[in-house]
Amino acid sequence: MKCMRRVGMRSELELGAQARLQGFLAELGAGCLRDRRKRESFALYALGLLSGSERKSAEPLAELYGCDPLEVQHMHDKLLHFVSGSSWDDHDVRQFAARYAIEELSRHEPVTTWVIDDTGFLKQGKHSVGVQRQYTGSAGKITNCQIGVSLCVATATTQLPLDFELYLPEAWTTDPLLRKRGKVPESVGFKTKTHLALDMIERAVRAEIPGEILLADSAYGDSNEFRSTVEVLGLDYAVGVSSNITVHLVDASGRARGPAISAKDLATKSSLRFRRITWRAGTRHELSARFCFVRVKTAHDDGLPLASRKEEWLILEWRDSEPEPTKFHLTTLPARMSKTEIVRILEERWRTERMYEDLKGELGLDHFEGRSYRGWHHHVSVVLCCAAFLVSEQARAFSPRRASPPGPAAHADSSSAALRALADDAAPRFRQSRARLAPPLPALPSRSLRRLSA
């Protein structure tokens, strides 16, 4: 078993981070977790996720806190009950964490963009709530997995995960045996990924989370309901769409002309003019492609006359490796905005995959081994809180207003590097005892923050 080792002298920066972490957890507990035992368990679970443990499920986390089997078993039961059995509001906890991180991010650069996406939680068995064979981009194929739909917010250099919802395939909401096995609440029914995304967007709007533009891929952008709701909620969107989406071309006066045409057929017209736009410096070469911008009105049967629909950009993207344009986007961003800036915003979604890798690899987003609906969401909530703290510490250390960290694409890599530096070996330190654990909270280890400040 693992025993916690004592930690020596710490620098001023390290002590500051320790104090901020203690204050963050204490304020979160006071505002969102009324019961002292829940506050204590939340802190232990969070500090375990911040540790260097390779696995971030209840059993290996319990081993961080005990030297003999009885202590480990007691801690395992305590953490397992907290994450799977205890009742507390995930939305309150997540909104507190979001506001904490956004406050720090906003001191350095504005939060302008929201990103909707989803990721797979690969599974071996069939008993975890929501699991079935389904497609996930995480594996690039149909496989046995759960799907989590996420909302994150972004500045020009940093992404912050804000919210997650577990997608329940229809069988998990209609089969009484599956509902019972996954402990799915009676209030939870079937919702598409698109509707789960809209729920999170609406919550963020009500919470007055800053942001102006929403990004999403074609799994969401193809939905007229999704795009319309986003616009009604006061956000511009820049979303991927499938090649079979149909549009009406718009003339200089804003009137639709000619019959509806699919994006794929439009891409074959020789009259289109493509221009090369570079949106980011990669590690080996600049990232660029050819783009064509066309003013359109979408063609769909929503009961509204075509003349009343707003015009928007249909953007055709032609990568050098493709014989023809294969990516298509719709955006309500203003016609007066520079096309280079629009492309830069469109291509920000690539960072979300990096964020998923960090959340899974460093904080154990996909390590939860319980099988219940509540347990999945509780585990994810603690992960989001840890990520919020780490992102805020990154913003303190790597402010865009200061010199950027050295190396190519420094801004693109700073979030990942800072998160790994802080999370590495950040196990809680405290004196071993059979008595109930109590404040003060353990401090972050010195090595992690030394690496961050280097």
C-alpha positions in Angstrom: 0.0 0.0 0.0 1.0 3.6 -0.5 1.7 5.9 2.4 1.9 9.7 2.0 5.4 11.1 2.3 6.1 14.3 4.0 6.8 17.4 1.9 9.6 19.9 2.7 9.9 23.7 2.1 7.7 25.2 -0.6 8.2 28.4 -2.6 6.0 31.4 -2.3 4.2 30.5 -5.5 3.6 26.9 -4.3 2.3 28.2 -0.9 0.0 30.6 -2.8 -1.4 27.8 -5.0 -2.0 25.6 -1.9 -3.9 28.4 -0.2 -5.9 29.0 -3.3 -6.8 25.3 -3.6 -7.8 25.2 0.0 -9.9 28.3 -0.4 -11.5 27.1 -3.6 -12.6 23.8 -2.0 -13.7 25.4 1.2 -15.8 28.1 -0.7 -17.3 25.4 -3.0 -18.2 23.2 -0.1 -19.8 26.1 1.9 -21.9 27.2 -1.0 -22.8 23.8 -2.6 -22.4 21.1 -0.1 -24.2 21.8 3.2 -23.2 18.6 4.9 -19.7 18.5 6.5 -19.2 14.9 5.5 -19.9 15.6 1.9 -17.5 18.6 2.0 -14.8 16.4 3.4 -15.4 13.6 0.9 -15.5 16.0 -2.0 -12.1 17.4 -1.0 -10.6 13.9 -0.7 -12.0 12.9 -4.0 -10.8 16.0 -5.8 -7.3 15.8 -4.3 -7.2 12.2 -5.4 -8.0 13.2 -9.0 -5.2 15.8 -8.8 -2.8 13.1 -7.7 -0.3 11.1 -9.7 -2.3 7.9 -9.4 -2.5 6.3 -12.8 -6.1 5.3 -12.2 -8.7 7.8 -10.8 -11.4 5.4 -9.7 -12.4 4.9 -6.0 -10.2 1.9 -5.2 -6.8 3.3 -6.3 -7.7 6.7 -4.8 -8.5 5.0 -1.5 -5.0 3.5 -1.5 -3.5 7.1 -1.5 -5.0 7.6 2.0 -4.2 4.4 3.9 -1.2 2.2 4.9 -3.1 -0.9 6.0 -6.0 -2.8 4.5 -8.6 -1.6 7.0 -7.9 2.0 6.4 -7.9 1.5 2.6 -11.3 -0.3 2.8 -12.8 2.4 5.0 -11.6 5.1 2.6 -12.8 3.1 -0.4 -16.3 2.8 1.1 -16.3 6.5 2.0 -15.4 7.6 -1.5 -17.7 5.2 -3.2 -20.7 6.3 -1.1 -19.8 9.9 -1.8 -19.6 9.6 -5.6 -22.4 7.0 -6.2 -24.7 7.2 -3.2 -24.9 10.7 -1.8 -27.2 13.4 -3.0 -25.9 16.8 -4.1 -26.6 19.2 -7.0 -24.2 18.7 -9.9 -25.3 21.9 -11.7 -24.6 24.1 -8.6 -21.1 22.6 -8.2 -20.3 23.0 -11.9 -21.5 26.6 -12.0 -19.4 27.5 -9.0 -16.3 26.0 -10.6 -17.0 27.7 -13.9 -17.4 31.1 -12.4 -14.2 30.7 -10.4 -12.1 29.9 -13.5 -13.8 32.4 -15.7 -13.1 35.2 -13.3 -9.4 34.5 -13.5 -9.4 33.9 -17.3 -11.3 37.2 -17.8 -8.5 39.1 -16.1 -6.2 38.2 -19.0 -8.4 37.9 -22.1 -12.1 37.8 -22.8 -14.2 34.6 -22.9 -15.7 34.7 -26.4 -16.5 31.2 -27.6 -18.6 28.3 -26.5 -18.0 24.8 -28.0 -20.4 21.8 -28.1 -18.9 18.4 -28.7 -19.0 14.8 -27.5 -16.6 12.2 -26.5 -16.6 8.4 -25.9 -16.0 6.6 -22.6 -14.8 3.2 -23.8 -16.1 0.2 -21.8 -15.5 -3.6 -21.7 -18.8 -4.7 -20.2 -22.5 -4.0 -20.7 -23.6 -2.9 -17.2 -22.4 0.7 -17.0 -25.4 3.1 -17.5 -25.8 4.3 -21.1 -23.3 1.8 -22.6 -24.0 0.2 -25.9 -22.3 -0.3 -29.3 -22.3 3.1 -30.9 -20.1 5.4 -32.9 -17.6 7.6 -31.1 -15.0 9.9 -32.6 -12.7 8.9 -29.7 -12.2 5.5 -31.2 -13.1 6.5 -34.8 -15.5 3.6 -35.1 -18.6 1.9 -33.6 -17.6 0.3 -30.3 -18.8 -0.5 -26.8 -18.9 2.9 -25.0 -20.8 5.6 -23.2 -21.1 9.0 -24.8 -20.8 12.3 -22.9 -21.9 15.6 -24.5 -19.9 18.6 -23.3 -20.0 22.4 -23.3 -16.8 24.3 -22.9 -16.0 28.0 -23.1 -12.8 29.4 -24.6 -10.6 32.5 -24.8 -8.2 33.0 -27.7 -5.7 30.7 -26.0 -7.5 28.5 -23.4 -10.5 26.2 -23.2 -12.4 25.5 -20.0 -14.8 22.5 -19.7 -18.0 23.8 -18.2 -20.7 21.0 -18.3 -21.3 17.4 -19.4 -24.4 15.3 -19.9 -24.5 11.5 -20.3 -26.3 10.4 -23.5 -28.7 7.6 -22.8 -29.6 5.5 -25.8 -33.4 5.0 -26.1 -33.2 1.4 -24.7 -31.8 2.8 -21.5 -34.8 5.0 -21.0 -37.6 2.6 -22.1 -36.4 -0.7 -20.7 -37.5 -0.9 -17.0 -34.7 -3.4 -16.2 -32.0 -1.2 -17.7 -33.3 1.9 -15.9 -33.3 0.0 -12.6 -29.8 -1.4 -13.2 -28.4 2.1 -14.1 -30.4 3.8 -11.3 -31.8 6.3 -13.9 -34.0 8.8 -12.1 -37.7 8.8 -13.0 -37.5 12.4 -14.3 -34.9 11.4 -16.9 -36.3 10.5 -20.3 -34.8 10.0 -23.7 -33.1 13.0 -25.2 -31.0 13.3 -28.4 -27.4 14.6 -28.2 -28.7 17.8 -29.7 -31.3 18.3 -27.0 -28.7 17.5 -24.3 -26.5 20.2 -25.8 -29.3 22.7 -25.9 -30.1 22.0 -22.2 -26.5 22.9 -21.3 -26.5 26.0 -23.5 -29.7 27.2 -21.9 -28.3 26.6 -18.4 -25.2 28.6 -19.3 -27.3 31.5 -20.7 -29.4 31.6 -17.5 -26.2 31.6 -15.5 -24.9 34.6 -17.5 -21.7 32.8 -18.6 -19.8 35.1 -21.0 -19.5 34.3 -24.7 -20.7 35.4 -28.1 -20.1 32.6 -30.6 -21.0 28.9 -30.4 -19.1 26.2 -32.3 -20.2 22.7 -33.0 -19.6 20.0 -35.6 -22.2 18.7 -38.1 -23.8 16.3 -35.7 -25.3 19.4 -34.1 -25.1 21.9 -36.9 -27.3 19.8 -39.2 -30.2 20.4 -36.9 -32.2 23.5 -37.8 -33.8 23.4 -34.3 -30.3 23.5 -32.8 -29.2 26.5 -34.9 -32.4 28.4 -34.5 -32.4 27.9 -30.7 -28.8 29.1 -30.4 -29.7 32.2 -32.3 -32.8 32.9 -30.2 -30.6 32.6 -27.1 -28.5 35.5 -28.4 -25.5 33.7 -29.7 -23.9 33.7 -33.1 -23.0 30.2 -34.4 -20.3 28.7 -36.6 -21.1 25.1 -37.1 -20.2 22.2 -39.4 -22.9 20.9 -41.7 -23.2 17.9 -43.9 -22.7 18.1 -47.7 -26.4 17.4 -48.3 -27.7 20.5 -46.6 -29.7 22.6 -49.1 -29.5 26.4 -49.4 -30.7 29.2 -51.6 -28.0 31.6 -53.0 -28.6 35.2 -52.1 -27.9 38.2 -54.3 -26.4 41.5 -53.3 -29.8 42.9 -52.2 -30.3 39.9 -49.8 -33.0 38.2 -51.9 -32.8 34.4 -52.6 -32.4 33.5 -56.2 -32.8 30.2 -58.0 -33.8 26.8 -56.7 -32.4 25.2 -53.6 -29.0 23.5 -54.1 -27.1 21.1 -51.9 -23.7 22.2 -50.6 -22.1 19.3 -52.4 -23.5 20.3 -55.7 -22.6 23.9 -55.1 -19.0 22.9 -54.6 -18.8 21.6 -58.2 -19.6 25.0 -59.8 -16.6 26.4 -61.6 -17.7 29.9 -60.9 -16.7 29.6 -57.2 -13.6 31.4 -56.2 -11.5 29.8 -53.4 -8.8 31.6 -51.5 -6.1 30.2 -49.3 -6.3 31.2 -45.6 -3.9 30.3 -42.9 -5.4 30.0 -39.4 -2.6 28.7 -37.2 1.1 27.9 -37.0 1.6 24.2 -36.5 4.6 22.5 -35.0 6.0 21.8 -38.4 4.2 24.0 -40.8 1.4 26.6 -41.1 -2.1 25.1 -41.1 -4.0 26.4 -44.1 -6.6 25.4 -46.7 -8.7 26.9 -49.5 -12.0 28.5 -48.6 -15.0 29.9 -50.5 -17.6 32.1 -48.8 -21.1 32.2 -50.2 -24.1 34.2 -48.9 -27.1 31.9 -48.5 -30.4 31.3 -46.9 -31.0 27.7 -45.7 -33.8 25.7 -47.3 -35.9 23.7 -44.8 -39.6 23.3 -44.0 -40.1 25.2 -40.8 -43.3 27.0 -41.8 -41.6 30.4 -42.3 -41.4 32.2 -45.7 -38.0 32.2 -47.3 -37.9 36.0 -47.4 -38.1 36.1 -43.6 -35.0 34.0 -43.0 -31.7 35.7 -42.2 -28.9 35.3 -44.7 -25.6 33.7 -43.5 -22.3 32.4 -44.8 -22.0 29.0 -46.2 -18.3 28.2 -46.1 -16.7 25.5 -48.3 -13.4 24.2 -47.1 -11.0 22.4 -49.5 -8.0 20.7 -47.8 -4.9 20.1 -49.9 -5.2 16.4 -49.4 -8.7 16.2 -50.9 -9.7 16.3 -54.6 -12.6 18.5 -53.9 -14.2 20.5 -51.0 -15.3 18.0 -48.3 -16.0 20.3 -45.3 -18.9 22.7 -45.1 -19.9 25.3 -42.4 -22.7 27.7 -41.7 -22.2 30.8 -39.7 -24.1 33.9 -38.6 -20.9 35.8 -38.0 -21.2 39.3 -39.6 -20.5 39.7 -43.3 -18.2 42.6 -42.4 -15.9 40.4 -40.3 -12.7 39.5 -42.0 -12.7 36.0 -43.6 -9.4 35.1 -42.0 -10.9 35.8 -38.6 -14.0 33.7 -39.3 -11.8 30.8 -40.4 -9.7 31.2 -37.3 -12.8 31.0 -35.1 -14.1 28.0 -37.1 -10.9 26.0 -36.6 -10.9 26.5 -32.8 -12.8 23.3 -32.4 -9.6 21.3 -32.8 -8.6 22.2 -29.3 -11.6 20.4 -27.8 -10.0 17.0 -28.6 -6.9 18.0 -26.8 -9.0 19.1 -23.8 -10.7 15.6 -23.7 -7.2 14.0 -23.8 -6.1 16.1 -20.8 -9.3 15.5 -18.8 -9.0 11.7 -19.4 -5.3 11.3 -19.1 -4.6 13.7 -16.2 -7.9 13.9 -14.2 -9.5 10.5 -14.9 -12.6 11.7 -16.7 -13.2 8.3 -18.1 -11.9 6.3 -15.1 -15.2 6.0 -13.2 -15.9 2.3 -12.7 -19.4 2.7 -11.1 -22.5 1.9 -13.0 -25.1 4.4 -11.9 -26.4 7.6 -13.6 -25.8 9.7 -10.5 -22.3 8.3 -9.9 -21.3 9.1 -13.5 -22.4 12.7 -13.2 -20.9 13.2 -9.7 -17.5 11.9 -10.9 -17.6 14.2 -13.9 -18.6 17.2 -11.7 -15.5 16.7 -9.5 -13.3 16.3 -12.6 -14.7 19.6 -13.9 -14.0 21.4 -10.6 -10.4 20.1 -10.7 -10.0 21.3 -14.3 -11.4 24.7 -13.4 -8.8 25.1 -10.6 -6.0 24.0 -12.9 -7.1 26.2 -15.8 -7.2 29.2 -13.4 -3.7 28.4 -12.2 -2.5 28.1 -15.8 -4.0 31.6 -16.5 -2.0 33.0 -13.6 1.2 31.5 -14.7 0.9 31.9 -18.5 -1.0 35.1 -19.0 -1.2 36.1 -22.7 -0.2 39.6 -21.7 3.2 38.3 -20.6 5.8 36.6 -22.8 4.5 33.3 -24.1 6.2 30.0 -23.2 9.0 29.2 -25.7 8.5 26.8 -28.6 6.3 26.6 -31.7 2.5 27.0 -31.2 3.1 28.0 -27.6 -0.4 29.2 -27.0 -1.9 26.1 -28.5 0.2 23.8 -26.2 0.1 25.9 -23.0 -3.2 24.6 -21.6 -2.1 20.9 -22.0 1.4 21.5 -20.5 0.1 23.5 -17.6 -2.6 21.0 -16.7 -0.1 18.1 -16.8 2.4 20.1 -14.7 0.0 20.8 -12.0 -1.7 17.4 -12.0 1.5 15.4 -11.9 2.0 13.8 -8.5 -0.4 16.2 -6.8 -1.5 13.7 -4.2 -2.9 15.1 -0.9 -0.5 15.0 2.0 -1.6 14.6 5.6 -0.9 12.6 8.7 -2.3 9.0 8.6 -5.0 8.4 11.2 -7.9 6.1 11.8 -9.8 9.2 13.0 -12.2 11.1 10.7 -10.2 13.4 8.4 -10.7 17.1 8.9 -9.4 20.4 7.7 -6.9 21.9 7.1 -6.9 20.5 3.6 -3.6 19.0 2.4 -1.4 21.2 0.2 -0.3 20.7 -3.3 3.1 19.2 -3.7 6.1 21.3 -4.4 7.3 19.5 -7.6 4.2 20.2 -9.6 4.2 24.0 -9.0 8.0 24.2 -9.5 7.5 22.7 -12.9 4.6 25.2 -13.6 6.7 28.2 -12.6 9.8 27.1 -14.5 
